[in-house]
Every structure is written in C-alpha cells, then in structure tokens.
Amino acid sequence: MGKWMGKPGTISIHRFRISDHGLVTAFVATLLLWGLHIVWLSRDTRPPVWDMALHQAYALNYTGDSAPESVKLWEKSGNYPPFVHLVIAAVFWIFHPGPHIAVMANIPATFILFWAVYLLARDFTGPPAGRWACLLLGLTPYAIWISRETILDYWLAAWYAAALAILRRTEDFESRAWTLLLGAVLALGLLTKWFFAGIILIPLVYACVNSRIWRYPSRCIHLLDALILAGVLAAPWYLPNLPRLLQYFGQNAGIGAREGEPPVFSFQSAIYYLRLLEGYQLFGFLFALLVLACIFCWKKKLIGDWKFLAVSIAGGWLVMTLLRTKDPRFTLPLLGPLAIIPAVWIQSWKRTALNNALKAAIIAVLCFQAYAANFGVPWLPERAVILRGYQGSLRWDWNLYLQNYFDILGKPKREDWKQDEILRRIALDSKQKSVEPSLALIPDLPWFNGSNFKLYAAMRGVALRVGHLQWAADGIDSFRGFNYVLMTERDQGMSWTTRNSLALNRIVVDHPGIFRLVELYPLPNGDCARLYSIQRAG
C-alpha cells in the first residue's frame, strides 16, 4: 500500500502520524451534524421504530433490573453483539433512559467516522480531499437519517472506516503498534455486528496479497497477533452464543424470501444495492456526482492507491449482495469510502471563478436536499421517481429525491402513539383482576409494535410480557398465554409480519364474551387502537 508520509502540523505517535487537522475537521463536522439533530429531536415526540426500539430495550438490560434473572450476561443483547447496547446503556446511566437520549450513543461514532474518512481521503490526495469527503458524507441523506437512529449499522460504518484507515497505517503490517491497534478495532467491529467479518475480510486479504506478506515473517507474526487479539476480545460473547447464532442465521436467511427479495444469483440481486444507493441513500444529484467522479478519477488517475479503495467498496458490496436478506442500512459502511471518490475529483478542480461557483452550487443543492429530507419542503412533492424499480413486499425505485423513507424517516412530528397510556391502563386493570400483565399485539406498525411496547414497559418499570401474534390457525387458542389483546382497525403494518392480522382481528370481534373491550385509543394516523382483556372460563 506504500508509505504514508507525515505532513506539517501533525501529532506524532511512534513514527507514524495522525493529522490534527483531521481531528478538527471531524469535530466540526460532528458538531454541525448533531446541531441539526438537536433541532430535529426537539420537534419530534414519536417512539423509536422496530429495531431501534429493540436495541434500546436490550441496552436497558445492562442498566439495572430490566432483564429477567434467568438471562445470562452474554444473552442480554439477544442475537446481537453487545457493543452498541453497552454504549447506549452508558448514555442511559449518565443521563436517564429515554428514546431521544439513547441516540446520543451515536455521537462518538459520528466523530470516528468523519475522522477515519478524512484520513483515508487525505492519504489518497491531500487535506482538501479529506475535508470534501467529510462534507459530502455529512450531507448524504441516508447517512443523516441513520445517524440519529439507534441502529447497529451506524457504529459498524465508523469501525469499518477506522479499520481501513488503520490498515493503511500498518504499512503492510510492518508496524506492530498499528497492527495491534487494528486488531482492537477488528474486535470492536465484531462486537458491533457480525457483518463486520464479511466486509473487512476482502480488504485484509488484498493487503496481504498486495504486500506478499508471506515473504516477511515479522509481518505475518504482527498480523497473527492482531487476529488473536481480535479473537480473544470478541470470543467472550461469540463462543457462548454460537449455537443460538447458527440457528438465528438460518432463520434470518429465510426472511429475505418472506420479504420478496430477489434470489441471490439473479440480475435484480446484482443491481439491488446500486438501485438503493441511487434511490434511497444518495439520491439523483449526489449519485450523478459520484458517477462523474468515478469516470474522471479513473481517466486522470487522481487516486493513488485506487485498488485499495475499489476493493474496500466492491468487497463489501459483493458480500451484501450474496445475502438473500437485503436492506439499505446493510451497505451504510460503504458510504464513507464512496464519499472519497467525488471528494478527490472536486478538490482536483483548478481554482477559477467558475469552479468556485460550481463548488458553491454543489454545497447549496446538497444542503437544500438535506433540509428537505429532514424537515420537509411543503411545496415539493414527497418524492420524485425516475424509474420504477423492483417490487417485493416493498417497491424499490430509482428516485431523484425523497422527503421521507417509506413514511418512517423524514421530518419530525409531534405525535403520541399512546404507549404510556396503554401501559398504565394494563398495569391498573391487571392489578385489579390479579392477572399477569401479558399483551398480545396484533399490528406491527413503525411506531406501534411489540419492540417499542417492550421498551416503554422497561423504561416505566411495568413488568409486561409482550408478544406479536402472526398466526391465526389455532383460532382462539392463538391467544393462549395472554391476558390482553391490542388491535388496530385499519393499517396493520408490514405485510410479511401481518399476513394473519385481519383473521386475528376477526377472532377478537367475533367473540365478545371472551374478548372484553377495555378502552379505545385514537392514534395519530387516524386509526383507532382497541385494548381488550381476555376472560377465560374458570
């Protein structure tokens, strides 16, 4: 990968250097992004959706008495590695548990991500490319959305960028200190999400082959030490969870088929993440900028070690494509390296009045696009579709822009989805009837689902057991083990988890002697939630 030379104004570590300008750039970028988030969060009152709520609930398992005594330490984060949950738990401990408090756990990830992207871009061309890469990444719509969500993939993006930056500083594993630091980052990536092993593998293999590491015994030893360090640090969670993980991965492989995702070895699968990159992560303008940058960077040979950057992007892309289950957040770690390409191209422009005006126009368009995606522009359509895309359970289009992501991520809203009110009523009613507060939830809506009910119950200290019902074949017995039922009248949520919701609703309303209406709750979407208690004979 070649030698990395220090620049003036740097902080020395051993005989390798880290630019203090990178630290300043990352700090300023983090400050600006989280300034935007503070404004956004102050205007939003909705509960976290699905996985975001799930990870916050897992975090509560590390803060006190939320987890049942039967749950072992390595099981407190479910089927997920515990790093992000521990960071959220630390935030809860410093401040207090709360959905909007939990997102503060992403602030360190934001700084690490910007810092690592700056280092990578500066290595390829120079400090201006580093600043432009941070700017373009900071104005990427999907990256902005996800940075304020408690989702594992955002921290994964930070560790991936950091691993790539440190990998270059190992000087083909010649430096023992940097290689051991790489091992520590590998462990943190593995303890964030299992995907990390797949996306970092190809850059590691490339570095070994490119440097012909087998010719240098000392370098082989350094790399082996790093891998052992990563394994030792990650093993305490992975080893006891291995049997459950194997079962989970098998089940997870079937989710893509249930969601209607294309078979792995098909044309639609091959272009899946390209379509998501354009339509849901970058949008049309930034995607066009990336395409042009790829052409000009290739023709003018603007990126010195372009093979390393290409492998770091294409390798992760290939691994994600080979999985049947697909989602835009799975390729979030690739957005940082991708931002480097247009950054290198833009910084190569000569300093002329026209080019300065073009740079200002690019920033203005991206700022406007970011504002529309986060706060909404009423006089613009919610979305502009260039071309209709693949249709599974969801339709993935080629979009010019979006002002929201499937009506989930977008502008803030002050809405009350009644979790607290419903929980208080169940707690009171179950105490009066001397029954267990156990709730069968039929719908699976973004802000009204089993995960955020579990989260709010844990935060409020309500010993509520919640289950999302998905099968109606057993009739009334489908509700066995529950004392309360919560249903909605219209929208039920994602089709692959609510295919039997209408049948379950029919069972409830057709048996008024068993299902006794407790209360009605109007919801912000215009629907009405019905809380029933289950009256059993004897």
C-alpha positions in Angstrom: 0.0 0.0 0.0 3.0 2.2 0.1 4.4 4.6 2.7 2.3 7.2 4.3 4.2 10.4 4.8 3.6 12.9 7.6 2.5 16.5 7.0 3.3 19.7 8.9 1.1 20.3 11.8 0.7 16.7 13.0 0.7 14.8 16.2 3.3 12.1 16.3 2.5 8.6 17.5 5.6 6.3 17.4 6.9 7.0 13.9 3.5 7.3 12.3 1.4 10.4 12.3 -2.2 11.5 12.7 -3.2 14.9 11.4 -4.6 17.3 14.0 -6.4 18.9 11.1 -8.4 15.6 10.7 -9.4 15.8 14.4 -10.5 19.4 13.9 -12.4 18.6 10.7 -14.2 15.6 12.4 -15.0 17.7 15.5 -16.6 20.5 13.4 -18.5 18.1 11.2 -19.8 16.2 14.2 -20.8 19.5 15.9 -22.7 20.6 12.8 -24.5 17.3 12.2 -25.6 17.0 15.9 -26.6 20.6 15.9 -29.1 19.6 13.2 -30.1 16.6 15.2 -30.8 18.6 18.4 -33.2 20.8 16.4 -34.9 17.8 14.8 -35.2 15.9 18.1 -36.7 18.9 19.9 -39.5 18.8 17.4 -40.2 15.0 17.5 -42.1 13.0 20.1 -42.6 9.7 18.4 -41.3 6.4 19.9 -38.4 4.6 18.1 -39.4 2.2 15.4 -38.8 -1.6 15.3 -35.1 -2.5 15.5 -34.2 0.9 17.0 -36.6 0.2 19.9 -35.3 -3.3 20.2 -31.7 -2.2 20.7 -32.7 0.4 23.3 -34.6 -2.3 25.2 -31.5 -4.5 25.1 -29.5 -1.6 26.4 -31.8 -1.4 29.4 -30.8 -5.0 30.3 -27.4 -3.7 31.2 -28.6 -0.8 33.4 -30.5 -2.5 36.2 -33.3 -4.9 36.8 -34.9 -4.8 33.3 -33.5 -8.2 32.3 -35.0 -11.3 33.9 -32.7 -13.1 36.3 -32.7 -16.1 34.1 -31.0 -14.1 31.3 -27.2 -14.7 31.3 -24.8 -11.8 30.8 -24.0 -12.9 27.2 -27.7 -13.2 26.4 -28.7 -9.6 27.4 -28.3 -8.3 23.8 -30.2 -11.1 22.3 -28.8 -12.4 18.9 -26.7 -9.2 18.5 -23.2 -8.4 19.8 -23.4 -6.1 22.8 -21.1 -3.1 22.0 -23.7 -0.6 20.8 -26.1 -1.7 23.6 -23.4 -1.1 26.2 -22.8 2.4 24.8 -26.5 3.2 24.9 -26.6 1.8 28.5 -23.7 4.1 29.4 -25.7 7.1 28.0 -28.8 6.0 30.0 -26.6 5.7 33.1 -25.1 9.2 32.6 -28.4 10.9 31.8 -31.6 8.9 32.0 -33.4 6.3 29.9 -35.3 7.8 27.0 -35.6 7.2 23.2 -34.2 10.6 22.3 -31.4 10.3 24.9 -30.4 6.9 23.5 -29.4 8.4 20.2 -26.5 10.3 21.9 -24.7 7.0 21.8 -24.1 7.7 18.1 -22.1 10.9 18.8 -18.7 9.1 19.3 -19.5 7.0 16.2 -20.0 10.2 14.1 -16.7 11.6 15.2 -14.8 8.3 14.5 -16.5 8.0 11.1 -15.6 11.6 10.0 -12.1 11.3 11.3 -11.4 8.0 9.6 -12.9 9.2 6.3 -10.8 12.3 6.5 -7.6 10.2 7.0 -8.4 7.9 4.1 -9.2 10.7 1.7 -6.2 12.8 2.7 -3.9 9.7 2.2 -5.1 9.4 -1.4 -4.8 13.0 -2.4 -4.4 15.5 0.4 -6.2 17.5 3.2 -8.7 19.3 0.8 -10.0 15.8 -0.3 -10.4 14.9 3.4 -12.5 18.0 4.1 -14.6 17.5 1.0 -15.2 13.8 1.8 -16.5 14.7 5.3 -18.7 17.4 3.8 -20.2 15.1 1.2 -20.7 12.3 3.7 -22.3 14.7 6.2 -24.7 15.8 3.5 -25.6 12.3 2.4 -29.4 12.0 3.1 -29.4 8.4 4.3 -26.3 8.9 6.5 -28.0 11.8 8.2 -31.2 9.8 8.8 -29.5 6.8 10.2 -27.0 8.8 12.4 -29.9 9.7 14.7 -31.3 6.1 14.9 -30.1 3.5 17.4 -29.2 1.0 14.8 -26.0 -1.1 14.8 -25.0 -0.3 11.2 -24.0 3.3 12.0 -21.4 2.2 14.5 -20.4 -0.5 12.1 -19.8 2.2 9.4 -17.5 4.0 11.9 -15.5 0.9 12.8 -15.2 -0.1 9.1 -13.8 3.3 8.1 -11.5 3.3 11.1 -10.2 -0.2 10.3 -9.4 0.8 6.7 -7.6 3.9 7.9 -5.5 2.0 10.4 -4.9 -0.9 8.0 -3.1 1.6 5.7 -1.1 2.9 8.6 0.2 -0.6 9.5 2.4 -0.2 6.3 1.6 -3.7 5.2 1.7 -4.9 8.8 5.3 -3.7 9.3 4.3 -1.6 12.3 3.5 -3.8 15.3 1.8 -1.0 17.2 -0.6 -0.1 14.4 -1.3 -3.7 13.6 -2.2 -4.4 17.2 -4.5 -1.3 17.1 -6.1 -2.8 14.0 -6.7 -6.0 16.0 -8.5 -3.9 18.7 -10.7 -2.2 16.1 -11.5 -5.6 14.5 -12.7 -6.8 17.8 -14.9 -3.7 18.3 -16.3 -4.2 14.8 -17.1 -7.8 15.5 -18.7 -6.8 18.8 -20.9 -4.3 16.9 -22.3 -6.6 14.3 -21.4 -10.0 12.7 -21.4 -8.4 9.2 -18.1 -6.7 10.1 -16.2 -10.0 9.5 -17.6 -10.2 5.9 -16.9 -6.6 4.8 -13.4 -6.3 6.3 -12.2 -9.7 5.1 -11.6 -8.7 1.4 -9.5 -5.6 2.2 -7.5 -7.6 4.7 -6.9 -10.4 2.1 -6.0 -7.7 -0.5 -3.5 -6.1 1.8 -1.8 -9.5 2.5 -1.6 -10.4 -1.2 -0.6 -7.0 -2.4 2.3 -6.9 0.1 3.2 -10.6 -0.3 3.1 -10.8 3.4 4.3 -14.4 3.4 7.8 -13.2 2.4 8.1 -11.3 5.7 7.9 -13.5 8.8 7.7 -10.5 11.2 4.7 -9.1 9.4 3.0 -12.4 9.5 3.5 -12.5 13.2 2.2 -9.0 13.6 -1.0 -9.9 11.7 -1.4 -13.1 13.6 -1.1 -11.2 16.9 -3.8 -8.8 15.7 -6.1 -11.6 14.7 -5.5 -13.3 18.0 -6.2 -10.1 19.9 -9.5 -9.6 18.0 -10.5 -13.2 18.6 -9.7 -13.0 22.3 -11.7 -9.8 22.8 -14.7 -11.0 20.8 -14.8 -14.6 22.0 -16.4 -14.0 25.4 -19.6 -13.1 23.5 -19.4 -15.2 20.4 -18.4 -18.6 21.9 -21.4 -19.0 24.3 -23.8 -17.6 21.7 -22.5 -19.7 18.8 -25.3 -22.3 18.9 -28.0 -19.7 19.0 -26.3 -17.7 16.3 -26.2 -20.6 13.9 -29.9 -21.1 14.4 -30.6 -17.4 14.1 -28.6 -17.1 10.8 -30.6 -20.0 9.4 -33.9 -18.3 10.3 -32.6 -14.9 9.1 -31.8 -16.3 5.7 -35.4 -17.1 5.1 -36.5 -13.5 5.9 -35.4 -12.2 2.5 -37.6 -14.8 0.8 -40.6 -13.8 3.0 -40.0 -10.2 2.1 -39.9 -11.0 -1.6 -36.3 -10.1 -2.2 -34.8 -11.4 -5.4 -32.8 -14.7 -5.5 -29.1 -14.1 -4.9 -27.8 -15.2 -8.3 -30.2 -13.0 -10.4 -29.9 -9.7 -12.3 -32.2 -7.9 -9.8 -30.0 -9.1 -6.9 -26.8 -7.9 -8.8 -28.1 -4.4 -9.2 -30.1 -4.3 -5.9 -27.6 -2.2 -3.9 -26.8 0.0 -6.9 -30.5 0.9 -7.1 -30.7 1.5 -3.3 -27.5 3.6 -3.5 -29.1 5.9 -6.1 -32.7 5.9 -4.9 -32.5 5.7 -1.1 -29.0 6.6 0.0 -27.5 9.3 -2.2 -30.4 10.4 -4.4 -30.1 11.5 -8.0 -27.8 14.6 -7.8 -25.2 13.1 -5.4 -25.3 9.8 -7.4 -24.6 11.6 -10.7 -21.7 13.4 -9.0 -20.3 10.0 -7.9 -20.6 8.5 -11.4 -18.9 11.5 -13.0 -16.2 11.4 -10.3 -15.5 7.7 -11.0 -15.0 8.5 -14.7 -12.7 11.5 -14.2 -10.7 9.9 -11.3 -10.1 6.9 -13.4 -9.1 8.8 -16.6 -6.9 11.3 -14.8 -5.5 8.7 -12.3 -6.4 11.0 -9.4 -6.4 8.3 -6.7 -3.0 6.9 -6.0 -4.0 3.6 -4.4 -7.2 3.2 -6.2 -7.1 -0.6 -6.0 -7.3 -0.5 -2.2 -10.3 1.9 -2.3 -12.0 -0.2 -5.0 -11.6 -3.4 -3.1 -12.8 -1.8 0.1 -16.1 -0.8 -1.6 -16.6 -3.6 -4.0 -15.7 -6.3 -1.5 -18.4 -5.2 1.0 -20.9 -4.7 -1.8 -20.3 -8.3 -3.0 -20.7 -9.8 0.5 -24.0 -7.9 1.0 -25.3 -8.9 -2.5 -24.7 -12.6 -1.7 -27.1 -12.4 1.2 -30.8 -13.0 0.4 -31.9 -10.5 3.1 -31.2 -7.0 1.9 -31.6 -3.5 3.3 -30.1 -0.1 2.5 -28.6 0.1 6.0 -26.5 -3.1 5.3 -24.3 -1.1 2.9 -24.1 2.0 5.1 -20.4 1.3 5.9 -19.6 1.8 2.2 -20.9 5.3 2.1 -17.8 6.7 3.8 -15.3 5.2 1.3 -17.7 6.1 -1.6 -17.7 9.8 -0.5 -13.9 9.9 -1.1 -14.3 9.5 -4.9 -16.2 12.7 -5.6 -14.2 14.5 -2.9 -10.9 13.7 -4.8 -12.4 14.8 -8.1 -13.8 18.1 -6.7 -10.5 19.0 -4.9 -8.6 18.5 -8.2 -10.5 21.3 -9.9 -8.4 24.3 -10.7 -9.1 27.5 -8.7 -11.2 29.5 -11.1 -14.2 31.7 -10.6 -16.4 29.1 -12.5 -15.1 26.2 -10.5 -15.6 28.0 -7.2 -19.2 28.8 -8.3 -19.7 25.2 -9.1 -18.5 24.1 -5.7 -20.8 26.6 -4.0 -23.7 25.3 -6.1 -22.9 21.7 -5.2 -22.9 22.6 -1.5 -26.1 24.6 -1.9 -28.0 21.8 -3.7 -26.9 19.2 -1.1 -27.8 21.5 1.8 -31.3 22.0 0.3 -31.7 18.3 -0.3 -30.6 17.5 3.3 -33.1 20.1 4.6 -35.9 18.7 2.5 -35.1 15.1 3.7 -35.0 16.1 7.4 -37.5 18.9 7.8 -39.6 18.8 4.6 -40.4 21.3 1.9 -44.2 21.6 1.6 -44.2 23.0 -2.0 -42.2 20.0 -3.3 -43.7 16.5 -3.9 -42.8 14.0 -1.3 -40.8 12.0 -3.8 -39.7 12.2 -7.4 -39.4 8.8 -9.1 -37.1 8.5 -12.1 -37.9 4.9 -12.8 -40.0 2.3 -11.1 -37.9 -0.5 -9.5 -38.0 -4.0 -8.2 -41.3 -5.0 -6.4 -41.1 -7.3 -3.5 -43.1 -6.6 -0.3 -41.8 -3.1 -0.9 -41.1 -1.4 -4.1 -37.6 -0.1 -4.6 -37.5 2.7 -7.1 -34.8 4.8 -8.8 -35.6 8.2 -7.2 -34.4 11.7 -7.9 -35.0 12.6 -4.3 -37.1 11.6 -1.2 -38.5 13.7 1.6 -39.1 10.6 3.7 -38.1 7.0 3.8 -41.3 4.9 3.5 -43.0 7.5 5.8 -40.7 6.4 8.6 -37.5 8.5 8.4 -38.1 12.2 7.4 -39.4 15.3 9.1 -40.1 15.4 12.8 -43.6 15.1 14.1 -45.2 15.7 17.5 -47.3 12.5 17.8 -48.4 10.5 20.8 -48.8 6.8 20.0 -50.3 6.0 23.4 -47.7 3.6 24.7 -47.6 5.2 28.1 -51.4 5.5 28.4 -52.0 1.9 27.3 -49.3 0.6 29.7 -50.8 2.4 32.6 -54.2 1.0 31.9 -52.9 -2.6 31.6 -51.0 -2.2 34.8 -54.1 -0.9 36.7 -56.5 -3.4 35.2 -54.2 -6.4 35.7 -53.7 -5.4 39.3 -57.4 -5.1 39.9 -58.0 -8.5 38.4 -54.9 -10.2 39.9 -53.7 -11.4 36.5 -50.3 -11.3 34.8 -49.9 -8.1 32.6 -49.3 -10.0 29.3 -50.2 -8.4 26.0 -50.8 -9.9 22.6 -50.1 -7.3 19.9 -51.7 -7.9 16.5 -50.5 -4.9 14.3 -46.8 -4.3 13.5 -46.7 -0.6 12.7 -43.5 1.5 12.8 -44.4 3.4 15.9 -46.9 0.9 17.4 -45.2 -2.5 17.6 -44.0 -5.1 20.1 -40.5 -3.7 20.3 -41.4 -0.2 21.4 -44.1 -1.5 23.8 -41.4 -3.7 25.4 -39.1 -0.6 25.6 -41.6 1.6 27.2 -42.6 -1.1 29.6 -39.0 -1.5 30.7 -38.4 2.3 31.0 -41.6 2.7 33.1 -40.9 -0.3 35.3 -44.0 -2.2 34.1 -43.5 -6.0 34.3 -45.3 -6.5 31.0 -44.8 -9.5 28.7 -45.4 -8.6 25.1 -45.8 -10.9 22.1 -46.6 -10.0 18.4 -49.1 -12.6 17.1 -48.5 -13.6 13.5 -50.6 -16.9 13.2 -54.3 -17.4 13.4 -54.6 -21.1 12.5 -55.4 -22.1 16.1 -58.4 -19.8 16.4 -59.0 -18.5 20.0 -56.1 -20.7 21.1 -53.8 -18.4 19.1 -54.1 -16.0 22.1 -53.2 -18.7 24.7 -50.8 -17.3 27.4 -52.0 -13.7 27.1 -54.5 -11.7 29.2 -54.8 -8.7 27.0 -55.0 -8.0 23.2 -54.3 -4.9 21.3 -55.5 -4.4 17.8 -56.0 -1.7 15.2 -58.8 -1.3 12.8 -57.0 -0.3 9.5 -53.4 -0.5 8.6 -51.6 -3.5 10.2 -48.0 -2.8 9.1 -45.5 -4.7 7.0 -47.2 -7.4 5.0 -44.7 -10.2 5.8 -45.3 -9.9 9.6 -49.1 -9.2 9.5 -50.5 -11.6 6.9 -52.9 -13.0 9.5 -53.7 -9.8 11.3 -57.2 -9.4 9.8 -58.0 -13.0 10.7 -56.8 -12.4 14.3 -58.9 -9.2 14.5 -61.9 -11.2 13.3 -61.4 -13.7 16.1 -61.4 -10.9 18.7 -64.5 -9.1 17.5 -66.5 -12.3 16.8 -66.1 -13.5 20.5 -67.3 -10.6 22.7 -67.9 -13.0 25.6 -64.2 -13.8 25.7 -62.6 -10.6 24.5 -63.9 -7.7 26.6 -63.2 -4.2 25.4 -61.3 -2.2 28.0 -60.5 1.1 26.1 -60.3 2.8 22.7 -57.2 4.9 21.8 -57.2 7.2 18.8 -53.8 7.1 17.0 -52.0 9.8 15.1 -52.5 8.0 11.7 -56.3 8.4 12.1 -56.8 4.8 13.1 -58.1 3.5 16.5 -56.4 1.0 18.8 -58.6 -1.3 20.8 -57.5 -2.8 24.1 -59.2 -6.0 25.2 -59.0 -8.2 28.2 -59.3 -11.9 27.8 -61.9 -13.5 30.0 -61.4 -17.3 30.4 -63.8 -19.7 32.0 -62.9 -20.9 35.5 
